[in-house]
Amino acid sequence: MAQEHWALVMFAATMALLLLGYPVAFTLGAVALAFGLPLLGLDFFELLPLRIWGIMTNFTLVAVPLFVFMGVMLEKSGLAEELLRAAGALFGRVRGGLAVSIVVVGALLAATTGVVGATVVTMGVIALPTLLRHGYRTELATGTIAASGTLGQLIPPSIVLILLGDVMGVPVGRLFMACVLPGLVLIGLFILYVLVVAWLRPGWAPPVRTGEQATTGLLLRGLLPPLLLMAAVLGSIFFGIASPTESAAVGALGAMLLAASRRRLGRQALLETMRQTTRLTSMVFLVLVGATTFGLVFRGLGGDLVVEEALTRLPGGEWGFIAVSMALLFVLGFFLDFLEICFIVVPILAPIAETLGVDLLWFAVLIAMNLQTSFLTPPFGFSLFYLKASAPPEVRIAQIYRGIVPFVALQLLTLALLAAWPELVSWLPDLMDQLQGIR
């Protein structure tokens, strides 16, 4: 058997082991060694330490632990609870208003914390019982919470965007800017869907009185802090004041100040935040090291050339490649985590896209939108598990599955809009370049 065929066997073996539940990082490294040592020899792996050293000294990736720290610290500061109270008081009296407030809170938390698990669990514990108590349809309530909680994967600052930018060689700052307008489109579609459902089926989303007035003080306490933090983090990137890594440090400091203002910056909270940040960061980097080993062997066996030849011969040229790659990523999202897709599949697709003349910034945003659906698609959608774990016992997993279907459809609609109108991606980066005199 030719070496390039062994590369495809290695890829298939990796997918099978991941579906069986083996740890991602160790599976990638072990399979790469199992195929690479007998087929390529020990000397081939002399390149591996240099690859790993390049990862560990990558300044852009320093933003990962800093943004994770910011998100975990904000979770402990009580920001989500304040946001939910303020948004509920502001929108609750409108038919479907409580569900709209969930989307708004999810968007604001996405732009400040970006931690999907924490967002979904927090809203599941606090908001879901309130929605059900006021007569909201279970499917609408659970779908809104699960979908809104995943906005942190697309709206900057997002760990997914940082990793995608690094893997594809796209500047992270421009990728952040490129995702702002698509994120707003998606938020608008979520809100529009909720309002249309509330209008067509009034019993599914009745207007409610939350018992709390939308006073100026409540709105300032709930909405102003995340807006200020979002302006500090994203504004410093967009206007060229700071790099994404430097703005991540600003965000981490701002999160500590917010926690201190709420008297929640104690020694125990700080230690727990650092522990959780270390665990999450270690997981990301272990997967990255394993994926680097896998990618080195896959290319050494010639697997990338086989895939490139197959995809470049598709009918339709560039658009045929876009359609097939998006369909592949969507299907893989049912079974694999975004990290696995980002580190295994995207490095194979990105060079082919560049060869075909596809704009990598636009392609990265399409991938990010596609990867966001992986959190909502059964059987392995993490947001669904987070929500089921935090939901009241009477909420069944089948209701959660039914509830997310319209929101997955809206994400695919947004993906189609981005494919049809690339200007939705390029408009803000080009505008910021003009304001800074770059173009």
N, C-alpha and C positions, 0 to 999 in steps of 0.2 A: 504494500500500500504506500502511495506517495505521501511525503511529509505533510503536504497541504491538506490531505484527507484526514490525517491524524489530528490536525488542528480542529477540524469540524467535529471529530469524535470527542476531543477534549472539551469543546464547547458544550456538546450534548451531555457529556458526563457531568459537567459542572451544573447545568440546569437541573438535571435529575437529582443530584445530591442536595441542591438548594431547596427543591420542592419537597424533599424528604425531611427537611428541617435542620440540616447540619449548619453550624455557624458559618456565616458568610466569609469572614476574613480567613479563617483556617481552611475552609473548603477551597477558596481560590488559590491560596498558596500551595496546599497539598496536591491538588490536581495538577497545577503547573509543574511542580517538582516531579510528580509521578510520570508525566509525559515528557518533560524536558530533559531529565537526566539520561534516560536510555536513548532518546532520539537525537539530542543535541550535544550531550556530554557535559561534564562538570565545568570545563573551561568557559562554556557559554555564559555561565552565571557570574563571571567576573564583572559583567556590566551592572549586575543588580545592585550592589552597594552604592554605586554612583547614582543610580536612579532613586534609591531610597533617600540618599543624602540630599538630592535635589528637592524631594518632597519636604523634608524636614527643614530646609533652609528657605522655603518659599514664603516670602513676606506676605503675599496675598492671603495665604491660608491661616495666618495669625488671626485674621478676622473671625474665624470659626469659633474658637473658644471665647473670644470677647463678646460676640453676639449671643452665644449660648449663655454666658454669664449674665448678660443684660436681661435676657428673657426669663431665666430662672429667678433672678433677683426681683424683677417686676411681678412675677407670679406671687412671690412671698410678701410683696408690699401691699397687697390688697387692691391693686389697680383694677383688676377685672370686676370685682364686686362693685366698686364705685362707678365704673363705666356702665354696668348693667342697671344700676339704680338710676343713673342720670338718663340713660337712653330709654329705659322703661317709662320714666315719668314724662319724657319728652314726646314719645310716639304712642304710648299705650292707649290713648283714647280714640285713635284712628282704627278703623276696622283693619285687622291684620297688623296693627302697629307694633305689638309686642314682637312678632316675628321680624318685622323690619328693624326693630331695635337690635335684635340678635345679629342680623347681617351687618349693621353699622358697628356694633361692638366687635364682631369678628374681624372686620376690616381694620379698625383702630388697633386692636391687639396684634394683628398681623404686621402692621407698620411699626410696632414698638417691641413686641416680644418675639414673634415668629416661631414660637414653640407650639406645634400642633397638638401634641398630647395634653399639655397643660391647658390650652384654650378649650378644647373639646370637653375635658373632664370638668373644668371650672363651670362652663356654661351648662353642662349636663347636670351638675349637682345643684346649681343655683337657679338656672332659668327654666329647665325642663319641667320640674314640678309646678312652677308658676304657670307656665303655658297650659299644662294639662288641667290644672285646677280651674282655670278660666275658660275651659271648654274648647281649647284648640284641638284639632284633629291630630292624633298621635303621629301619623305619617308626616304631616306637614311640620310639626314641631321638631321631630327627630331629624328629618331631612335638612331643615334650616340650620339646626345646630351643627350637624356633622359637616355640611358644606361650608358654612361660615368659618368653622374652625380650621379648615384646610387652606384658607386664603393666605396664610403665612408662607406657603410654599411658592407663591407667585409674587405677592406684594413685597417689595424690598423694605427693610433688609432681610434677605432670605438666605438660609444656609444652602439651599438647593442652587440658588443663583450663583453663589460664591464658588461652589464646587463645579457647576457647569461651566462658568467662565474660565476656571483654571484648566479643566479638562479640554475645552474647545479652543483655548487661546484667545478668548474674547475679553476685552477689558471689563472688569466687574462693575466699575462705575457706569459705563455706558449700558451694560446689561440691566443694572438697577433702573436707569432712566427709561430704557426701552420697555420695561414691564409696568410702568406706572399707568399708562393709558389702557393697555389690555386689562389690567387689574380693575380699573374704574369701570370699564365696559362690563366685566363679569359681575361686579358688585351691583351695577345698575340692572342687569338682567335678573339677578337674584331678587332684588327688591321689586322689580316689575312683576315677576312671577308670583310673589307673595300677594301683591295687591290685586292682581287679576284673579287669583284663586279666592281671595277674600271677597271680591265683588261677585264672582260667579257662584260661589258656595258660601254664603254668609255664615252658616253654622260651623264651618271649619276654622274660622279665624275671627271671632267676635271682638268688638271693641270692649275694652275693660278699663276700670278705674284702679290704678295701682295703689291708691291710698297715699300717694306722695306727690306733692305739687312740684312742677318743674321750676323751682326757684332759681334765681341767679346764682346763689351760693352753691346749690347742689350741682348745677351745670358746670360751674367753674371748678369745683372739686373733682368732678367726674371726667370732664372732657378736656379741660385745659392742660393738665400734666402730660397725657399722652400726645396731645397735639404739639406741645412745646418740645418734647423729646423727639418726636418724629421730625420736626423742623430742624432741630439741631443735628440729628444724624444724617438725614437725607439731604437737607439744605447744604451742609458742608461738603457733601460729595458732588451734588449737582452743580454748585457754583465754583468748583475747583479749589475750594479752601483746604480740603483734606482728602486723602485717599480713603478707600473703603476700610482699610485696616485702622487708620487713624480715627475715622469717624466711629468705628466700633468701640475704640477706647473711650471716646466721648460718650457713647451710649451706655457703656458699662458704668462710667462715673455718674451719669445722669440717673441711672437706675438706682444706684446706691443713695444718691441724694433724695430721690423720691421715697425710698424705703425709710430713710432717716426722718423725713418730714412726717411720716406716719408712725414714727416710733417703733419701727420693725427692723431696724438694722442692728440687732443684737449679735453677740458673739456666736450663739448657736445658729442663727439664721445665716450668718456669713459663712460659717464652716459647712453647713449643709449645702449652701449654694455652690461653694467651691468643690465639694465632693461630687455633686451632681454634674457640674460643668466638666470635671475631670473624667467622669465615667462616659459622658456623651462624646466628648472630644476624643478620648482614647478609642472609642468604638469607631468613629469616623476615620481616624488615621490608621487604625489596624486594617479596616476594609480597604483603605487607599493603598497601603503597602501590599496587601494580598492581591489587589487588582493590578498593581504595577507588575508584580511577578507574573501574573496570568497574562497580561498584555505583552510582556517581553517574550514569553514562550510562544504565544499565539502568533506574533509577528515573525518570530524566528522560524516557525514551521511554515510560514507562508499563508496562514489563514486569512490575513487581511487582504491579500491579493485575490484570493478566491472569492471573498465576499464582494470586494470592489468590482471584480469582473462581472459577477452576477447582477449586481445592482445597477451598474452603468449600462448594461444591455437591456434594461427594462424598457418596454414601449412607453413613449411619452417623454423620454429624456428626464429633464429636471423635475417636471411635475409628477412623472411616474415614480421617481425616487422619493419625492416628498410624500406621496400618497402611501406607498408601501412602507416607508420608514415610520410614518405616523401610525399606520394600522398595526405594525409590529410592536411599537412601544405601548400602544393602548392594550393590546392583548397580553403582553408581558406584565403590564401593570396589574392584571388580575392575580398574578402568582408571585411576583417579585417585588421587593422593596425598592424605593426610588434610588437608594444608594447602590444597590446591585446593578440596576439599569444604568445609572450614571457612570459607574466605573467600568462596567463590562461592555455594554452595548454602544454607548455614545462615542467612546474612542474609536470604534470601528466605523461608525456612520459619519463622524465629523470630517475625516480626510476625503471621503467620497463626495460629500457635499461641496467641499472646497474645490475638488477636481471638476465637478459639474458646474462650477461658477455660482453656487448658491451663497447668498449673503449669510455668513455665519452668525451674525447678531440676530437676524430674523429667525434663522433656523434654531438658535438657542432658545428664543422666546417660545417658539412652537413646541419645542421639547419640554420646556418648563410647564407650559399649559397642559400638555399631555401627561406629564408625570404627576401633576396635581390630581388627576382623576384616579391614580393608583391608590390614593388614600381612601377612596370612596367605593371602589369596585370590589364586590365579594369574589372569592371567599376570604381574601387576605387583606382587605382594606383596614388599615390600622385605626382610622377614625371611627369606624363602625364598632370595633372592639372597645376602644376608649369610651364611646358613648354607652354601649351596653353595660360596661362595668360600672358606670356612674349613674345609670338611669334607675328609676323606681322599678321594683320587681315586676310590676304588671306590664311593663313595656317589653314586647317580644322582639327577638332579633328579626323575625320576618317583617314586622312593621318598620323597623329601621331600614331594612333592605328596600322595601317598597318606597319609603320616603326619600331615598337618595336618588332614585331613578331620574326624576325630572331635573335634578341639579347636575347629574352627570351629563344629561342631554344638553343642558345650558352650557356646560364647559366645552362640549364638542361643538356646539354652535359658535361659541367664541373662537375656538380653534379654527373653524372654517372661515370666520370673518377675518382673522389675522392672516390666513393664507390668501384670501381674496384681496385684502387691502393691506399690503406690507407697510403702508404709510402710518398705520396705527402703531407700529413698532418704532419706525424711524423718526417720527415727527418730533418727539421731545428731545432725543439726543441731538438731532440736527439743530433744533431751536437753541439748546444750551450751548452748542458749539458757536452759533452765531452771536449769542449774547457775550461769550467770552472772547470773541474775535478770532476763533480758530479757523472759521470758514467765512 
